[in-house]
Amino acid sequence: MVALLVIATILAFVLMDLVIQKVEKAYLPQAASAGAAAMEAGHGGAEIPLRVGQIYMPANLFFHRGHTWASVLGTGMVRVGADDFIRKVAGGIEAVSLPKIGDEVKQGDRLITIGHGQRKVSLPVPVDGVITAVNAAGTEQGGAGLYETGWLLEIKPKTLSRNLRTLRIADSAVQWIKDETDRLKDFVSGQVYEGKLAGQTAADGGLPVDGILARLGDEAWAEFDNKFIEA
């Protein structure tokens, strides 16, 4: 009987190890690549502030297509914030409404509401779990620093491996932001064509990213929400 119990225990550990290896193969190679790039750049594995045009984004954070990010801490907790794309497009965040500590959330729930002036947009939570901390002061930080101190939520994750497989990291995140910037260019061109942004393009003919939504009406804000904020 003891021998059977020992064998069963060994088999259980082997099975668990196989599952862990399968999960790691699904999303850790990109994270490892980002970490290696950080070491190579002399950052010791810290978050690397990259730039895609005017947009800051670290290479080793996970990005949700609804423009939130997730940072997995050494404690196992996950910090969450609004990415630099949405902050710049909105012209900064002047107000925020967050879930409460103890609330259970699911990936894709649009529970992070940010505002600029009278307009608001709700962003999705990137992982499942329970809220353990909130940081409304995180709205005050922008640029590269927002990924260090500009977090809004801290979450104790429940299905982290599954959630991370749906997020973008490293090269895939950079390419996604490039695609989003191109889509924004088309969006802005449409607004200019309709006369909503007459005289509002940059002096050098560049894309007016900073605060573009603050220059538009409620209809354009709603159109942006529909096209760019995905759950």
C-alpha positions in Angstrom: 0.0 0.0 0.0 2.8 2.4 0.9 4.6 1.6 -2.3 1.5 2.3 -4.3 1.1 5.6 -2.5 4.7 6.6 -3.3 4.2 5.7 -6.9 1.0 7.7 -7.1 2.7 10.7 -5.6 5.6 10.5 -8.0 3.2 10.3 -11.0 1.3 13.3 -9.7 4.5 15.4 -9.5 5.5 14.2 -13.0 2.1 15.2 -14.4 2.3 18.6 -12.6 5.7 19.2 -14.1 4.5 18.4 -17.6 1.6 20.9 -17.2 4.0 23.6 -16.0 6.4 23.0 -18.9 3.5 23.3 -21.3 2.4 26.6 -19.8 5.9 28.0 -19.9 6.3 27.1 -23.5 3.2 29.0 -24.3 4.3 32.4 -23.1 7.7 32.5 -21.4 10.0 32.4 -24.5 9.0 36.0 -25.3 9.4 37.1 -21.7 12.8 35.5 -21.5 13.9 37.2 -24.8 12.8 40.5 -23.3 14.7 39.8 -20.1 17.8 38.9 -22.1 17.6 42.2 -24.0 17.4 44.0 -20.7 20.5 42.4 -19.4 22.3 43.1 -22.7 21.3 46.8 -22.4 22.7 46.9 -18.9 19.3 47.2 -17.2 19.7 44.0 -15.1 16.4 42.7 -16.3 14.5 45.8 -15.3 11.7 47.2 -17.5 13.1 48.7 -20.7 11.5 52.0 -21.7 11.1 51.7 -25.5 9.5 54.1 -27.8 7.1 53.6 -30.7 6.9 57.1 -32.2 5.7 59.1 -29.2 4.5 56.0 -27.3 6.5 54.6 -24.4 6.3 50.9 -23.6 8.6 48.5 -21.8 9.6 45.3 -23.6 8.9 42.9 -20.8 5.3 43.9 -19.8 2.1 42.2 -21.0 -0.3 44.4 -23.0 -4.0 43.9 -23.4 -5.7 44.9 -26.7 -7.9 47.2 -24.7 -4.8 49.4 -23.8 -4.1 48.2 -20.3 -0.9 46.5 -19.2 0.1 43.8 -16.7 3.3 43.5 -14.7 3.9 40.2 -12.9 5.7 40.9 -9.6 8.1 38.6 -7.8 5.4 38.2 -5.1 3.1 36.6 -7.7 0.8 39.7 -7.7 0.0 41.5 -10.9 0.1 45.3 -11.3 -2.2 46.8 -13.9 -2.3 50.2 -15.5 -3.4 52.2 -18.6 -0.8 52.2 -21.4 0.9 55.3 -22.8 -1.1 55.1 -26.0 -4.5 55.8 -24.3 -3.0 58.4 -22.0 -1.5 60.4 -24.8 -4.6 60.1 -27.0 -6.8 61.3 -24.2 -4.4 64.1 -23.3 -3.7 62.7 -19.9 -5.9 61.3 -17.2 -7.6 63.8 -15.0 -10.0 61.4 -13.1 -10.2 57.7 -12.5 -12.7 55.3 -11.1 -11.4 51.9 -10.0 -12.8 48.6 -8.6 -12.6 48.2 -4.8 -10.1 46.1 -2.8 -11.6 42.7 -2.5 -13.6 42.8 -5.7 -13.3 39.8 -8.0 -12.6 40.7 -11.6 -12.4 38.8 -14.9 -10.1 39.5 -17.9 -11.9 41.8 -20.2 -14.2 43.4 -17.6 -14.2 47.1 -18.4 -13.8 48.3 -14.8 -11.1 50.9 -15.1 -12.8 54.2 -16.0 -10.5 57.2 -16.9 -11.6 60.7 -17.7 -10.4 63.8 -19.3 -12.6 66.8 -18.9 -16.3 65.7 -19.2 -15.5 62.6 -21.3 -14.7 59.2 -20.0 -13.7 55.8 -21.3 -13.7 52.4 -19.6 -10.7 50.1 -20.0 -10.6 46.3 -19.5 -8.8 44.4 -16.7 -6.1 42.3 -18.3 -6.2 39.3 -15.9 -8.6 37.4 -13.7 -8.3 37.7 -9.9 -9.1 39.6 -6.8 -8.2 43.3 -6.2 -5.6 43.6 -3.4 -4.6 47.3 -3.8 -5.6 50.4 -5.8 -3.5 53.4 -6.7 -5.6 56.3 -7.9 -2.5 58.5 -7.7 -1.1 56.5 -10.6 -2.9 58.8 -13.0 -0.5 61.5 -12.2 2.5 59.7 -13.8 3.0 59.7 -17.5 5.7 58.8 -20.1 8.2 56.1 -19.3 7.6 56.4 -15.5 3.9 55.3 -15.7 5.0 51.7 -15.9 6.9 52.0 -12.6 4.7 54.1 -10.4 1.7 54.8 -12.6 -0.1 51.5 -11.9 -3.8 51.6 -11.0 -4.6 48.1 -9.6 -2.8 45.2 -7.9 -4.4 41.9 -8.4 -4.0 38.4 -6.9 -4.3 36.4 -10.1 -6.4 33.2 -10.5 -5.7 32.0 -14.0 -2.5 33.8 -14.8 -1.0 31.3 -17.3 -4.2 31.3 -19.4 -4.6 35.0 -19.3 -1.0 35.8 -20.3 -1.4 33.7 -23.4 -3.9 36.2 -24.7 -1.7 39.2 -24.1 1.2 40.7 -26.1 4.8 41.1 -25.0 8.1 42.2 -26.5 8.1 42.3 -30.3 4.5 41.4 -30.7 3.5 44.3 -28.4 5.7 46.7 -30.3 4.2 45.6 -33.6 0.7 45.9 -32.2 1.3 49.5 -31.0 2.7 50.4 -34.4 -0.5 49.0 -36.0 -2.6 51.0 -33.5 -0.7 54.1 -34.3 -1.4 53.5 -38.0 -5.1 53.0 -37.2 -5.1 56.2 -35.2 -3.6 58.0 -38.2 -6.6 56.8 -40.3 -9.0 57.8 -37.6 -7.6 61.3 -37.4 -7.5 61.6 -41.2 -11.2 60.9 -41.2 -11.9 63.6 -38.6 -9.8 66.1 -40.6 -11.8 65.2 -43.7 -15.0 65.8 -41.9 -13.7 69.2 -40.8 -13.6 68.3 -37.1 -9.9 69.0 -36.8 -9.4 72.0 -39.0 -6.2 73.7 -38.1 -5.4 71.1 -35.5 -2.7 69.0 -37.3 0.9 69.3 -36.1 3.0 72.1 -37.5 5.3 69.7 -39.2 2.4 67.7 -40.7 2.9 64.9 -38.2 0.3 63.0 -36.3 -1.4 65.0 -33.5 -1.4 62.1 -31.0 -1.2 64.1 -27.7 -4.7 65.0 -26.6 -6.4 64.3 -29.9 -9.6 63.2 -28.2 -9.7 66.4 -26.1 -10.1 68.3 -29.4 -13.0 66.2 -30.6 -16.7 66.0 -29.7 -18.6 63.2 -27.9 -19.4 61.5 -31.1 -15.8 61.1 -32.1 -14.9 60.0 -28.5 -17.6 57.2 -28.7 -16.3 56.2 -32.2 -12.7 55.9 -30.8 -14.0 53.8 -27.8 -15.8 51.5 -30.2 -12.8 51.1 -32.5 -9.8 51.0 -30.1 -11.0 49.7 -26.7 -11.4 46.0 -27.1 -12.4 43.7 -24.2 
